[in-house]
Amino acid sequence: MTHAQLLQLLRRKVRRYGTQTALATGLDISPAYLSDILKGKREPGAKVLASLGLRRIVRYESKQALRGAKETK
């Protein structure tokens, strides 16, 4: 899932709750933190991700693998 898709899900959830403040209260996070996530200033934490049925997965790739993929295209 892309970051843009995650934000789209989160915006839908805001609409269901009515306001950012209502959602933030429901998630036990500050409205300012939720606003920062929606503006792309901060990454969503565990509470926000869990409320969307998501989890964070970090992936690392070697530069060698990336170079090889570009050369074959």
C-alpha positions as CSV (number, residue, x, y, z in Angstrom):
1,M,0.0,0.0,0.0
2,T,1.3,3.4,-0.8
3,H,1.4,6.3,1.6
4,A,-1.3,8.1,-0.5
5,Q,-3.6,5.1,-0.2
6,L,-3.1,5.0,3.6
7,L,-4.0,8.7,3.8
8,Q,-7.1,8.0,1.7
9,L,-8.2,5.3,4.1
10,L,-7.5,7.7,7.1
11,R,-9.5,10.5,5.5
12,R,-12.5,8.2,4.9
13,K,-12.3,7.2,8.6
14,V,-12.3,11.0,9.5
15,R,-15.4,11.4,7.5
16,R,-17.1,8.5,9.2
17,Y,-16.3,10.1,12.6
18,G,-17.4,13.5,11.5
19,T,-14.3,15.5,12.5
20,Q,-10.6,15.0,13.0
21,T,-11.1,15.8,16.7
22,A,-13.7,13.1,17.1
23,L,-11.4,10.5,15.4
24,A,-8.4,11.6,17.4
25,T,-10.4,11.3,20.6
26,G,-11.6,7.8,19.6
27,L,-8.0,6.7,18.9
28,D,-6.7,8.4,22.1
29,I,-4.2,10.6,20.1
30,S,-4.0,14.3,19.9
31,P,-5.9,16.2,17.2
32,A,-2.6,17.9,16.3
33,Y,-0.9,14.6,15.7
34,L,-3.7,13.3,13.5
35,S,-3.6,16.6,11.5
36,D,0.2,16.2,11.1
37,I,-0.3,12.7,9.7
38,L,-3.0,13.9,7.3
39,K,-0.7,16.7,6.1
40,G,2.2,14.2,5.6
41,K,4.3,15.8,8.3
42,R,4.4,12.7,10.5
43,E,4.1,9.0,10.0
44,P,1.1,7.2,11.5
45,G,1.9,5.2,14.7
46,A,0.6,1.8,15.9
47,K,-2.8,3.1,17.1
48,V,-3.6,4.8,13.8
49,L,-2.5,1.9,11.7
50,A,-4.3,-0.7,13.9
51,S,-7.5,1.4,13.6
52,L,-7.2,0.9,9.8
53,G,-6.4,-2.8,10.1
54,L,-2.8,-2.1,9.0
55,R,0.7,-2.7,10.2
56,R,4.0,-1.1,9.2
57,I,6.5,-3.3,7.4
58,V,9.9,-1.9,6.6
59,R,11.9,-3.4,3.8
60,Y,15.6,-2.9,2.9
61,E,17.1,-3.7,-0.4
62,S,20.7,-3.7,-1.6
63,K,21.8,-1.1,-4.1
64,Q,23.2,-3.9,-6.2
65,A,19.7,-5.4,-6.5
66,L,18.3,-2.0,-7.5
67,R,21.0,-1.5,-10.1
68,G,20.4,-4.9,-11.6
69,A,16.7,-4.2,-11.9
70,K,17.3,-0.9,-13.7
71,E,19.7,-2.5,-16.1
72,T,17.3,-5.2,-17.2
73,K,14.6,-2.7,-18.1
